Amino acid sequence: MADKLKDILNKQSQQQDNVVGQLDDVVQLVGFMIGDEEYAVPILSIQEIIKPFTWTRVPQVPKYVLGVFNLRGAVIPLIDLRTKFGLPAKKHGEDTRFIVMRYGDDVAGFVIDRLTMAIRIKKENIGPAPDTINDEETIIDGVGKQEDKIITLLKVNKLLERDF
């Protein structure tokens, strides 16, 4: 009887170790659309996702900085990712969202065309950023491969860098 109990406990321990190992091999992301392309950022970098509301314009900033907005007492810059990525500006629609991201003490809101979904990608299915990009300066962290699509993974720290 004691041997059977030990066997059962050993099997449960091994199964638990396997599950923990599998979780370590998965990256959890939030996907969103900008134009026709899907992008994703780590789920833990997202402070919140909200429907668009009014913001205050700020003079003498780059075109992609729409202005600032007040989120529970914090003044947060609002950046239009369409414009930052070189796409034409688009009027906000039903699916438009502000996605507030945080990296350390840096926080900003980004206008996205549409939220897609929470994504889980195995680390083995994430490739490096294309070779044509300067690794130091790029906002691209890598390329996630899923069965029917490719998702561009973005570096939150680079998105939040202030160049204005």
C-alpha positions as a printed Julia matrix, in Angstrom:
164×3 Matrix{Float64}:
   0.0    0.0     0.0
   2.79   2.45    0.9
   4.58   1.73   -2.4
   1.42   2.47   -4.39
   0.99   5.75   -2.54
   4.61   6.7    -3.27
   4.1    5.85   -6.96
   0.98   8.0    -7.14
   2.7   10.92   -5.39
   5.72  10.63   -7.71
   3.48  10.62  -10.81
   1.58  13.69   -9.55
   4.85  15.48   -8.85
   6.16  14.69  -12.34
   2.92  15.87  -13.96
   3.07  19.11  -11.96
   6.7   19.66  -13.01
   5.72  19.1   -16.66
   2.9   21.66  -16.45
   5.2   24.25  -14.84
   7.84  23.57  -17.5
   5.29  24.01  -20.28
   4.09  27.31  -18.8
   7.67  28.63  -18.76
   7.88  27.93  -22.5
   4.85  30.1   -23.33
   4.76  33.87  -23.81
   1.46  35.61  -23.05
   0.67  38.61  -25.23
  -2.16  40.95  -26.14
  -2.73  41.34  -29.86
  -4.04  44.4   -31.69
  -4.42  45.67  -35.22
  -2.84  48.75  -36.75
  -4.0   48.99  -40.35
  -3.87  45.47  -41.81
  -1.06  44.21  -39.56
  -1.33  42.47  -36.21
   1.03  43.45  -33.42
   1.4   42.2   -29.87
   2.97  43.24  -26.57
   3.52  41.27  -23.34
   0.31  41.08  -21.35
   2.06  42.24  -18.15
   3.07  45.55  -19.77
  -0.56  46.59  -20.21
  -2.02  48.77  -17.49
  -5.46  48.92  -19.07
  -7.44  49.03  -22.3
 -10.16  51.68  -22.58
 -12.6   53.11  -25.09
 -11.49  56.44  -26.57
 -12.43  59.64  -24.8
 -11.43  63.29  -25.08
  -7.84  64.36  -24.76
  -6.04  67.71  -24.74
  -3.85  68.68  -27.67
  -0.29  69.75  -26.92
   1.58  72.19  -29.18
   4.99  71.58  -30.74
   5.04  67.79  -30.53
   5.48  65.29  -33.37
   2.42  64.53  -35.49
   1.94  61.09  -33.93
   1.52  62.58  -30.42
  -2.16  63.46  -30.28
  -1.9   65.11  -26.87
  -2.43  64.08  -23.26
  -5.32  62.69  -21.23
  -6.14  62.41  -17.56
  -6.43  58.88  -16.23
  -7.37  58.94  -12.54
  -5.21  61.96  -11.82
  -2.22  60.95  -13.97
  -1.52  62.99  -17.13
  -0.58  60.49  -19.83
   0.65  61.19  -23.38
  -1.5   59.77  -26.18
   0.31  58.39  -29.22
  -1.35  57.39  -32.49
   0.41  54.21  -33.61
  -1.01  54.51  -37.15
   0.78  57.83  -37.62
   3.93  56.64  -35.79
   4.12  53.64  -38.13
   3.72  55.84  -41.22
   0.1   55.01  -42.01
  -2.5   57.67  -42.79
  -4.56  58.92  -39.86
  -8.0   57.4   -39.47
 -11.1   58.58  -37.66
 -11.78  56.64  -34.48
 -14.43  53.97  -34.94
 -16.39  51.49  -32.88
 -13.37  49.19  -32.46
 -10.78  51.88  -31.68
  -9.19  51.57  -28.24
  -6.61  53.32  -26.1
  -4.15  50.8   -24.73
  -2.21  52.15  -21.73
   1.22  50.54  -21.39
   3.76  50.72  -18.61
   7.46  49.89  -18.5
   9.1   50.84  -15.2
   8.02  54.42  -14.47
   7.18  55.21  -18.11
   3.49  55.21  -19.05
   1.72  56.2   -22.28
  -1.55  55.59  -24.04
  -1.56  54.31  -27.6
  -4.41  54.49  -30.11
  -4.98  51.11  -31.76
  -7.44  50.29  -34.54
  -8.78  47.13  -32.97
  -8.02  44.76  -30.14
  -7.67  41.15  -31.31
  -7.16  38.77  -28.41
  -4.95  37.42  -25.68
  -2.32  35.28  -27.38
  -0.19  32.46  -26.06
   2.83  31.63  -28.19
   5.48  29.05  -27.41
   8.94  30.62  -27.19
  10.13  28.21  -29.88
   7.63  29.84  -32.3
   9.08  33.32  -31.82
  11.77  34.33  -34.26
  14.13  37.31  -34.12
  13.4   40.68  -35.68
  14.3   40.83  -39.4
  18.02  41.28  -40.12
  17.34  44.48  -42.04
  16.6   46.28  -38.79
  19.19  47.85  -36.49
  18.79  45.77  -33.29
  19.54  48.66  -30.93
  16.97  51.1   -32.28
  14.12  48.87  -33.43
  10.78  48.63  -31.67
  10.39  45.11  -33.05
  11.19  42.44  -30.49
  10.52  39.48  -32.72
   8.06  37.69  -34.96
   5.54  35.25  -33.53
   4.44  32.43  -35.81
   0.99  30.93  -35.5
  -0.72  28.4   -37.77
  -2.27  30.91  -40.15
  -0.53  34.21  -39.43
   2.54  36.08  -38.3
   2.39  38.6   -35.46
   4.97  41.34  -34.95
   6.04  41.54  -31.3
   6.87  45.04  -30.11
   9.3   46.23  -27.43
   7.28  48.21  -24.9
  10.36  50.05  -23.6
  11.07  51.35  -27.13
   7.43  52.33  -27.71
   7.55  54.36  -24.5
  10.83  56.14  -25.31
  10.26  59.87  -25.55
  11.75  61.38  -28.67
   9.78  64.59  -28.38
